[in-house]
Amino acid sequence: MAVRSVYLPEPSILDDRIRIEGDENRHLAVARVEPNEVIEVFDGQGTVWTTVVESAGKRETLVRVTQSRKVYRDPVEIVLALAMIRFAAFELALEKAVEVGVTRIIPMLAERSNAAPGDRHDRWMRILIEAAKQSKQYYVPVLDPPVKFDEVLPIQATSKILFAERDGGPLKSALSGSPVLYLIGPEGGWSDRELSAARGSGFQAVSLGAAILKAETAAIVGASLIRYELGR
């Protein structure tokens, strides 16, 4: 069984002990952690502490640090600008994008978006953190506040890609290196104006094949293929 991970952005370490409280302790309680079990504590910025459980209770879990290490950041940066879609699909895309290595996520309002973001930043951050814990991504991705489509276009990136259902070319020739900014449209697809504006801002239209993929599927597949092509 994989070692459980606990996310503490600023852990307090006293006499080589860390007290785990709040939501993270509740997760450990549900998982029924026991004394002498090994768990990892990470801060989301690459520092990881290997610990041993000394006591586990309803209010806190006390662990003893046995080792610490620094995990270097992956040199491949992948930024996903994902159009707002129905929330269940959007949140699935967030979770899986983290698992395959997306490093920054920008919720985006496209012309054909059929949902508004609302006040969901905290909920979405929890999804990102849980996905990072599950997949051993020791750097929690950045989650931007929601922006309009046109606000994404000026963002600087070495490779700028728009995945499109029509008139898209191959991915490999569109990649010039990292960081990569890729755009995933809403369930209704891109408007002609958006396609034209993206091309005018240096984006290359790329196809994911003949099949029409759901937006959440395209977000996951797109990141996976980008990582493959960049050799990571």
The 8 nearest C-alpha neighbors of each residue, nearest first, counted from 0:
[[1, 2, 3, 37, 38, 36, 4, 133],
 [2, 0, 3, 4, 38, 133, 37, 135],
 [1, 3, 38, 0, 4, 37, 39, 36],
 [4, 2, 38, 39, 1, 5, 37, 132],
 [3, 5, 39, 132, 40, 38, 2, 6],
 [4, 6, 40, 39, 41, 23, 7, 3],
 [5, 7, 41, 42, 40, 8, 4, 43],
 [6, 8, 42, 10, 9, 41, 5, 40],
 [7, 9, 42, 43, 10, 6, 41, 44],
 [10, 8, 7, 42, 11, 6, 41, 43],
 [11, 9, 7, 12, 8, 17, 42, 18],
 [10, 12, 17, 9, 13, 18, 16, 7],
 [13, 11, 17, 16, 15, 10, 14, 18],
 [12, 14, 16, 15, 11, 17, 18, 63],
 [13, 15, 16, 12, 63, 17, 64, 11],
 [16, 14, 64, 13, 63, 12, 17, 65],
 [17, 15, 63, 13, 14, 12, 62, 64],
 [16, 18, 12, 62, 61, 11, 19, 63],
 [17, 19, 61, 60, 20, 59, 62, 16],
 [20, 18, 60, 59, 24, 61, 17, 23],
 [19, 21, 59, 24, 23, 58, 18, 22],
 [22, 20, 24, 23, 25, 19, 58, 59],
 [23, 21, 25, 24, 26, 20, 27, 19],
 [22, 24, 26, 25, 21, 20, 5, 27],
 [23, 25, 20, 27, 26, 22, 21, 19],
 [26, 24, 28, 22, 27, 23, 29, 21],
 [25, 27, 23, 29, 24, 28, 30, 22],
 [26, 28, 30, 24, 25, 29, 32, 31],
 [27, 29, 31, 25, 30, 26, 24, 32],
 [28, 30, 26, 31, 27, 25, 32, 24],
 [29, 31, 27, 28, 32, 26, 25, 33],
 [32, 30, 28, 29, 27, 33, 55, 26],
 [33, 31, 30, 27, 28, 36, 55, 34],
 [32, 34, 36, 31, 55, 35, 52, 54],
 [33, 35, 52, 53, 36, 54, 55, 32],
 [36, 34, 52, 51, 53, 33, 37, 54],
 [35, 37, 52, 34, 51, 33, 38, 32],
 [38, 36, 51, 50, 52, 35, 2, 39],
 [39, 37, 3, 50, 2, 4, 49, 51],
 [40, 38, 4, 49, 48, 50, 5, 3],
 [39, 41, 5, 48, 47, 4, 6, 49],
 [42, 40, 47, 6, 46, 43, 7, 48],
 [41, 43, 8, 7, 44, 6, 46, 9],
 [44, 42, 138, 139, 137, 41, 45, 8],
 [45, 43, 138, 42, 46, 137, 139, 41],
 [44, 46, 70, 137, 138, 69, 43, 71],
 [47, 45, 69, 41, 42, 68, 44, 70],
 [48, 46, 41, 68, 67, 40, 69, 45],
 [49, 47, 67, 40, 39, 66, 50, 41],
 [50, 48, 39, 66, 65, 64, 67, 38],
 [49, 51, 64, 63, 65, 38, 37, 62],
 [50, 52, 37, 63, 62, 35, 36, 38],
 [51, 53, 62, 34, 35, 36, 54, 61],
 [52, 54, 34, 62, 61, 35, 51, 63],
 [55, 53, 61, 34, 52, 60, 56, 62],
 [54, 56, 60, 33, 61, 59, 34, 32],
 [57, 55, 59, 58, 60, 54, 28, 24],
 [56, 58, 59, 28, 25, 55, 24, 60],
 [59, 57, 56, 20, 24, 60, 21, 25],
 [60, 58, 20, 56, 19, 24, 57, 18],
 [59, 61, 55, 19, 54, 56, 18, 24],
 [62, 60, 18, 54, 53, 17, 52, 19],
 [61, 63, 52, 53, 51, 17, 16, 50],
 [62, 64, 16, 50, 51, 15, 65, 52],
 [65, 63, 50, 15, 66, 49, 16, 48],
 [66, 64, 50, 49, 63, 51, 67, 48],
 [67, 65, 49, 48, 64, 68, 50, 47],
 [68, 66, 48, 47, 49, 69, 65, 46],
 [67, 69, 47, 46, 48, 70, 66, 45],
 [68, 70, 46, 45, 47, 71, 67, 44],
 [71, 69, 45, 46, 72, 68, 137, 47],
 [72, 70, 69, 45, 73, 74, 46, 137],
 [71, 73, 74, 70, 45, 138, 44, 137],
 [72, 74, 75, 71, 76, 231, 100, 70],
 [75, 73, 72, 76, 177, 178, 71, 231],
 [74, 76, 73, 177, 178, 77, 231, 226],
 [77, 75, 178, 177, 102, 74, 179, 78],
 [76, 78, 179, 101, 102, 178, 180, 75],
 [79, 77, 180, 103, 104, 179, 102, 101],
 [80, 78, 104, 181, 81, 180, 105, 182],
 [81, 79, 105, 182, 104, 106, 107, 181],
 [80, 82, 183, 106, 107, 79, 182, 105],
 [83, 81, 107, 184, 185, 108, 109, 183],
 [82, 84, 112, 108, 114, 107, 185, 81],
 [83, 85, 114, 89, 185, 113, 112, 86],
 [86, 84, 88, 87, 114, 89, 113, 83],
 [85, 87, 89, 88, 90, 84, 114, 83],
 [88, 86, 90, 89, 85, 91, 84, 92],
 [89, 87, 91, 86, 90, 85, 215, 92],
 [90, 88, 86, 92, 91, 87, 84, 85],
 [89, 91, 93, 92, 87, 88, 86, 94],
 [90, 92, 88, 94, 93, 89, 87, 95],
 [91, 93, 215, 89, 90, 95, 94, 96],
 [94, 92, 90, 96, 91, 95, 89, 97],
 [95, 93, 91, 130, 92, 97, 96, 127],
 [94, 96, 98, 92, 97, 93, 219, 91],
 [97, 95, 93, 99, 219, 98, 101, 94],
 [98, 96, 100, 101, 95, 99, 94, 130],
 [97, 99, 95, 96, 134, 100, 130, 94],
 [100, 98, 96, 97, 223, 101, 95, 222],
 [99, 101, 97, 98, 102, 96, 77, 222],
 [102, 100, 77, 97, 96, 103, 78, 99],
 [103, 101, 140, 77, 76, 78, 100, 141],
 [104, 102, 141, 78, 140, 101, 142, 79],
 [103, 105, 79, 142, 78, 80, 143, 141],
 [104, 106, 80, 143, 107, 79, 81, 142],
 [107, 105, 145, 81, 80, 82, 83, 104],
 [108, 106, 82, 146, 147, 145, 81, 148],
 [109, 107, 147, 82, 83, 148, 112, 146],
 [108, 110, 112, 148, 111, 82, 107, 147],
 [109, 111, 112, 108, 190, 189, 148, 193],
 [112, 110, 109, 187, 185, 113, 188, 189],
 [113, 111, 109, 185, 83, 114, 110, 84],
 [112, 114, 84, 111, 85, 83, 115, 185],
 [115, 113, 84, 112, 83, 85, 116, 86],
 [114, 116, 117, 83, 113, 108, 112, 84],
 [117, 115, 118, 114, 119, 83, 145, 106],
 [116, 118, 115, 119, 120, 114, 145, 86],
 [119, 117, 120, 116, 121, 122, 115, 123],
 [120, 118, 122, 121, 117, 123, 116, 124],
 [119, 121, 123, 122, 118, 124, 144, 142],
 [122, 120, 124, 123, 119, 125, 118, 126],
 [123, 121, 125, 119, 124, 120, 126, 118],
 [122, 124, 126, 120, 125, 121, 119, 127],
 [123, 125, 127, 121, 126, 122, 120, 128],
 [126, 124, 128, 122, 123, 127, 129, 121],
 [125, 127, 123, 129, 124, 128, 94, 130],
 [128, 126, 124, 130, 125, 129, 94, 131],
 [127, 129, 131, 125, 130, 126, 124, 132],
 [130, 128, 132, 126, 131, 127, 125, 133],
 [129, 131, 133, 127, 132, 128, 94, 98],
 [132, 130, 136, 128, 134, 129, 133, 135],
 [133, 131, 129, 135, 130, 4, 134, 128],
 [132, 134, 130, 131, 135, 129, 4, 98],
 [133, 135, 131, 98, 136, 132, 130, 97],
 [136, 134, 132, 131, 133, 137, 4, 130],
 [135, 137, 131, 134, 138, 132, 139, 98],
 [136, 138, 45, 43, 135, 139, 44, 41],
 [137, 139, 43, 44, 45, 136, 140, 72],
 [138, 140, 43, 131, 137, 128, 141, 136],
 [141, 139, 102, 103, 138, 142, 101, 127],
 [140, 142, 103, 104, 143, 102, 139, 105],
 [143, 141, 104, 103, 105, 140, 144, 124],
 [144, 142, 105, 104, 145, 141, 106, 103],
 [143, 145, 146, 142, 106, 105, 120, 107],
 [146, 144, 106, 107, 143, 105, 116, 147],
 [147, 145, 107, 108, 150, 144, 106, 148],
 [146, 148, 108, 150, 107, 149, 109, 151],
 [147, 149, 109, 150, 151, 108, 107, 146],
 [148, 150, 151, 152, 147, 153, 196, 146],
 [151, 149, 147, 148, 152, 146, 153, 154],
 [150, 152, 149, 148, 154, 153, 147, 146],
 [151, 153, 149, 150, 154, 200, 197, 148],
 [154, 152, 151, 155, 150, 200, 149, 201],
 [155, 153, 152, 151, 156, 150, 180, 159],
 [154, 156, 153, 157, 180, 159, 152, 178],
 [157, 155, 178, 158, 179, 180, 159, 154],
 [156, 158, 178, 177, 176, 179, 175, 159],
 [157, 159, 179, 175, 156, 174, 176, 180],
 [160, 158, 202, 180, 181, 179, 156, 203],
 [161, 159, 181, 203, 202, 204, 180, 182],
 [160, 162, 182, 204, 181, 203, 205, 163],
 [161, 163, 205, 204, 206, 183, 182, 160],
 [164, 162, 165, 206, 167, 205, 204, 161],
 [163, 165, 206, 211, 167, 162, 166, 207],
 [166, 164, 163, 167, 206, 204, 205, 162],
 [165, 167, 168, 204, 164, 163, 206, 205],
 [168, 166, 205, 206, 204, 165, 163, 164],
 [167, 169, 205, 206, 204, 170, 166, 173],
 [170, 168, 205, 171, 172, 206, 173, 167],
 [169, 171, 173, 172, 205, 174, 168, 206],
 [170, 172, 173, 174, 169, 228, 225, 175],
 [171, 173, 174, 170, 169, 175, 168, 205],
 [174, 172, 170, 171, 203, 175, 169, 158],
 [175, 173, 158, 171, 172, 176, 170, 179],
 [174, 176, 158, 157, 173, 177, 172, 179],
 [177, 175, 174, 157, 158, 178, 179, 229],
 [178, 176, 179, 75, 157, 76, 158, 175],
 [177, 179, 76, 156, 157, 77, 176, 75],
 [178, 180, 158, 77, 177, 156, 78, 159],
 [181, 179, 78, 159, 156, 79, 77, 160],
 [180, 182, 160, 79, 161, 159, 80, 78],
 [181, 183, 161, 80, 81, 79, 162, 160],
 [184, 182, 81, 162, 82, 218, 80, 214],
 [183, 185, 82, 188, 189, 182, 81, 214],
 [186, 184, 82, 188, 112, 187, 84, 214],
 [185, 187, 188, 214, 84, 213, 184, 112],
 [188, 186, 185, 111, 189, 112, 184, 113],
 [187, 189, 185, 186, 184, 190, 111, 164],
 [190, 188, 184, 193, 194, 191, 187, 185],
 [189, 191, 193, 192, 194, 188, 110, 111],
 [192, 190, 194, 193, 195, 189, 196, 188],
 [193, 191, 195, 190, 194, 196, 189, 197],
 [192, 194, 196, 190, 195, 191, 197, 189],
 [195, 193, 191, 197, 192, 196, 198, 190],
 [194, 196, 192, 198, 193, 197, 199, 191],
 [197, 195, 199, 193, 198, 194, 192, 200],
 [198, 196, 200, 194, 199, 202, 195, 193],
 [199, 197, 202, 195, 201, 200, 196, 203],
 [198, 200, 196, 197, 201, 195, 202, 194],
 [201, 199, 197, 198, 202, 152, 196, 153],
 [200, 202, 198, 199, 203, 197, 159, 152],
 [203, 201, 159, 198, 160, 197, 200, 161],
 [202, 204, 160, 161, 198, 205, 173, 159],
 [203, 205, 167, 161, 162, 163, 160, 168],
 [206, 204, 167, 168, 162, 170, 169, 163],
 [205, 207, 167, 208, 168, 163, 162, 164],
 [208, 206, 205, 162, 209, 164, 221, 217],
 [209, 207, 206, 210, 211, 164, 212, 167],
 [208, 210, 211, 207, 206, 164, 212, 165],
 [211, 209, 208, 212, 207, 164, 213, 206],
 [212, 210, 209, 213, 164, 208, 207, 217],
 [213, 211, 217, 216, 210, 214, 215, 207],
 [212, 214, 216, 215, 217, 211, 186, 218],
 [213, 215, 217, 216, 186, 185, 218, 212],
 [214, 216, 92, 218, 217, 213, 88, 89],
 [217, 215, 213, 219, 218, 214, 212, 220],
 [216, 218, 214, 220, 215, 219, 221, 212],
 [219, 217, 215, 221, 216, 220, 183, 214],
 [220, 218, 216, 96, 221, 217, 222, 95],
 [219, 221, 223, 217, 222, 218, 216, 224],
 [222, 220, 218, 224, 219, 223, 217, 225],
 [221, 223, 225, 219, 224, 220, 226, 218],
 [222, 224, 220, 226, 221, 225, 99, 227],
 [225, 223, 227, 221, 226, 222, 228, 220],
 [224, 226, 222, 228, 227, 223, 221, 229],
 [227, 225, 229, 231, 223, 224, 228, 222],
 [228, 226, 224, 230, 225, 229, 231, 223],
 [227, 229, 225, 230, 226, 224, 171, 231],
 [230, 228, 226, 227, 231, 225, 176, 75],
 [229, 231, 227, 228, 226, 225, 75, 224],
 [230, 226, 229, 227, 75, 228, 225, 73]]
